Amino acid sequence: MKKHTQIYMSHFGYDISDFIPCEVCGHTAIDIHHLEARGMGGTTKPDVIENLMALCREDHIKFGDKKEYKEWLKSIHLQKLSTR
């Protein structure tokens, strides 16, 4: 399991066998998305929960690395973090 996936699961108390909901639509999350991707000129900081969001494959493709959706995704993720 990748480090960023471990960080996400640990923060929210998920186990590998748990259902992890997509933060956008609620379907099964397949990917842990970096809101600020290092490879696309984003952050140089280590993986932190504020930068990691669970997404289903469809929403990852539809919204994931598109600048016009970045702030919207961040707002959804910050809301999840604040309700924890």
GROMACS elastic network, one bead per residue, 0.5 to 0.9 nm:
[ bonds ]
;  ai    aj funct       b0    kb
    1     4     6  0.85208   500
    1     5     6  0.66219   500
    1     6     6  0.67398   500
    2     5     6  0.53258   500
    2     6     6  0.63900   500
    2     7     6  0.88466   500
    3     6     6  0.50755   500
    3     7     6  0.62590   500
    3     8     6  0.87643   500
    3    47     6  0.79505   500
    4     7     6  0.50554   500
    4     8     6  0.63033   500
    4     9     6  0.86904   500
    4    32     6  0.73557   500
    4    33     6  0.89480   500
    4    34     6  0.85847   500
    4    47     6  0.59235   500
    4    48     6  0.77856   500
    4    49     6  0.83345   500
    4    52     6  0.72768   500
    5     8     6  0.51833   500
    5     9     6  0.61643   500
    5    10     6  0.84755   500
    5    31     6  0.83660   500
    5    32     6  0.60727   500
    5    52     6  0.82928   500
    5    54     6  0.89676   500
    6     9     6  0.51892   500
    6    10     6  0.58984   500
    6    11     6  0.84246   500
    7    10     6  0.52423   500
    7    11     6  0.60859   500
    7    12     6  0.87773   500
    7    47     6  0.76903   500
    7    48     6  0.73509   500
    7    49     6  0.67585   500
    7    52     6  0.84776   500
    8    11     6  0.53003   500
    8    12     6  0.64772   500
    8    13     6  0.84748   500
    8    14     6  0.82217   500
    8    32     6  0.76451   500
    8    48     6  0.83418   500
    8    49     6  0.60724   500
    8    52     6  0.66077   500
    8    53     6  0.77152   500
    8    54     6  0.80713   500
    9    12     6  0.54470   500
    9    13     6  0.57790   500
    9    15     6  0.67193   500
    9    16     6  0.80139   500
    9    20     6  0.86606   500
   10    14     6  0.61666   500
   10    15     6  0.79356   500
   11    14     6  0.78327   500
   11    49     6  0.72588   500
   12    84     6  0.79760   500
   14    17     6  0.80694   500
   14    18     6  0.59944   500
   14    19     6  0.81050   500
   14    20     6  0.74084   500
   15    18     6  0.52586   500
   15    19     6  0.85871   500
   16    19     6  0.84455   500
   19    28     6  0.66247   500
   19    29     6  0.80004   500
   20    23     6  0.89366   500
   20    26     6  0.85093   500
   20    27     6  0.82423   500
   20    28     6  0.58722   500
   20    29     6  0.55443   500
   20    30     6  0.82181   500
   20    54     6  0.75503   500
   21    24     6  0.84567   500
   21    25     6  0.78439   500
   21    27     6  0.54445   500
   21    29     6  0.51403   500
   21    30     6  0.88408   500
   21    54     6  0.70858   500
   21    55     6  0.75009   500
   21    56     6  0.78062   500
   22    25     6  0.56614   500
   22    27     6  0.53282   500
   22    28     6  0.56974   500
   22    30     6  0.79113   500
   22    31     6  0.86607   500
   22    53     6  0.82885   500
   22    54     6  0.53154   500
   22    56     6  0.52089   500
   22    57     6  0.89441   500
   22    59     6  0.81834   500
   23    26     6  0.59765   500
   23    27     6  0.84085   500
   23    29     6  0.78800   500
   23    53     6  0.70124   500
   23    54     6  0.58017   500
   23    55     6  0.59517   500
   23    56     6  0.82741   500
   23    73     6  0.86771   500
   23    76     6  0.70596   500
   23    77     6  0.69685   500
   23    80     6  0.78000   500
   24    27     6  0.83490   500
   24    54     6  0.84586   500
   24    55     6  0.68333   500
   24    56     6  0.82164   500
   24    59     6  0.72259   500
   24    73     6  0.79059   500
   24    76     6  0.72649   500
   24    77     6  0.87834   500
   25    28     6  0.88177   500
   25    55     6  0.83026   500
   25    56     6  0.79903   500
   25    59     6  0.79014   500
   26    29     6  0.78355   500
   26    55     6  0.86516   500
   26    56     6  0.82634   500
   27    55     6  0.84083   500
   27    56     6  0.64380   500
   28    55     6  0.78101   500
   28    56     6  0.57702   500
   28    57     6  0.87293   500
   29    32     6  0.77370   500
   29    54     6  0.56285   500
   29    57     6  0.70717   500
   30    54     6  0.73179   500
   30    55     6  0.62079   500
   30    57     6  0.58218   500
   30    60     6  0.88667   500
   31    53     6  0.81694   500
   31    54     6  0.58399   500
   31    55     6  0.53416   500
   31    56     6  0.61943   500
   31    57     6  0.64876   500
   31    60     6  0.72739   500
   32    52     6  0.61467   500
   32    53     6  0.53864   500
   32    55     6  0.62101   500
   32    56     6  0.87537   500
   32    60     6  0.88882   500
   33    36     6  0.87931   500
   33    37     6  0.83736   500
   33    51     6  0.79979   500
   33    52     6  0.55800   500
   33    53     6  0.50389   500
   33    54     6  0.60864   500
   33    55     6  0.66539   500
   33    60     6  0.72876   500
   33    64     6  0.69689   500
   33    65     6  0.88413   500
   34    37     6  0.52388   500
   34    38     6  0.82460   500
   34    47     6  0.84144   500
   34    51     6  0.54941   500
   34    53     6  0.65332   500
   34    64     6  0.83730   500
   34    65     6  0.88210   500
   35    42     6  0.84808   500
   35    50     6  0.83833   500
   35    51     6  0.51664   500
   35    52     6  0.62463   500
   35    53     6  0.70269   500
   35    64     6  0.77276   500
   35    65     6  0.79733   500
   35    70     6  0.68061   500
   35    71     6  0.89514   500
   35    73     6  0.75483   500
   35    74     6  0.69530   500
   36    39     6  0.89295   500
   36    40     6  0.78582   500
   36    41     6  0.80188   500
   36    43     6  0.57674   500
   36    51     6  0.63359   500
   36    52     6  0.86038   500
   36    65     6  0.89087   500
   36    70     6  0.84052   500
   37    40     6  0.54143   500
   37    41     6  0.67808   500
   37    43     6  0.65326   500
   37    44     6  0.88602   500
   37    51     6  0.85940   500
   37    65     6  0.82154   500
   38    41     6  0.54994   500
   38    43     6  0.53523   500
   38    44     6  0.61827   500
   38    45     6  0.85669   500
   39    42     6  0.69211   500
   39    43     6  0.88401   500
   40    43     6  0.88696   500
   40    65     6  0.87939   500
   41    44     6  0.84695   500
   43    46     6  0.82257   500
   44    47     6  0.89933   500
   45    48     6  0.78641   500
   47    50     6  0.85357   500
   47    51     6  0.69146   500
   47    52     6  0.75402   500
   48    51     6  0.55722   500
   48    52     6  0.67126   500
   49    52     6  0.51003   500
   49    53     6  0.78255   500
   49    81     6  0.85963   500
   50    53     6  0.79836   500
   50    74     6  0.85189   500
   50    77     6  0.76566   500
   50    78     6  0.73179   500
   50    81     6  0.78031   500
   51    74     6  0.82629   500
   51    77     6  0.86402   500
   52    77     6  0.82393   500
   53    73     6  0.83365   500
   53    74     6  0.85491   500
   53    77     6  0.63934   500
   54    60     6  0.88260   500
   54    77     6  0.87975   500
   55    58     6  0.80048   500
   55    59     6  0.60856   500
   55    60     6  0.56624   500
   55    64     6  0.83569   500
   56    59     6  0.54950   500
   56    60     6  0.60983   500
   56    61     6  0.87002   500
   57    61     6  0.61749   500
   57    62     6  0.84802   500
   58    61     6  0.53197   500
   58    62     6  0.60542   500
   58    63     6  0.84979   500
   59    63     6  0.55763   500
   59    64     6  0.68140   500
   60    63     6  0.54829   500
   60    65     6  0.77028   500
   61    64     6  0.57105   500
   61    65     6  0.77091   500
   62    65     6  0.83584   500
   62    66     6  0.80720   500
   63    66     6  0.57546   500
   63    67     6  0.85517   500
   63    68     6  0.83710   500
   63    69     6  0.58833   500
   63    70     6  0.78150   500
   63    73     6  0.80063   500
   64    67     6  0.85553   500
   64    69     6  0.75735   500
   64    70     6  0.76449   500
   64    73     6  0.82988   500
   65    68     6  0.89384   500
   65    69     6  0.80140   500
   65    70     6  0.75570   500
   66    69     6  0.57317   500
   66    70     6  0.65950   500
   67    70     6  0.52053   500
   67    71     6  0.80229   500
   68    71     6  0.74738   500
   68    72     6  0.81451   500
   69    72     6  0.52399   500
   69    73     6  0.61165   500
   69    74     6  0.86180   500
   70    73     6  0.51970   500
   70    74     6  0.61636   500
   70    75     6  0.87076   500
   71    75     6  0.61784   500
   71    76     6  0.87239   500
   72    75     6  0.51819   500
   72    76     6  0.64266   500
   72    77     6  0.87414   500
   73    76     6  0.51691   500
   73    77     6  0.61978   500
   73    78     6  0.85972   500
   74    77     6  0.50793   500
   74    78     6  0.59977   500
   74    79     6  0.85160   500
   75    78     6  0.51403   500
   75    79     6  0.61892   500
   75    80     6  0.87563   500
   76    79     6  0.52402   500
   76    80     6  0.65068   500
   76    81     6  0.88793   500
   77    80     6  0.50850   500
   77    81     6  0.62710   500
   77    82     6  0.86664   500
   78    82     6  0.60939   500
   78    83     6  0.87023   500
   79    82     6  0.51106   500
   79    83     6  0.63485   500
   79    84     6  0.88874   500
   80    83     6  0.53622   500
   80    84     6  0.65632   500
   81    84     6  0.54775   500
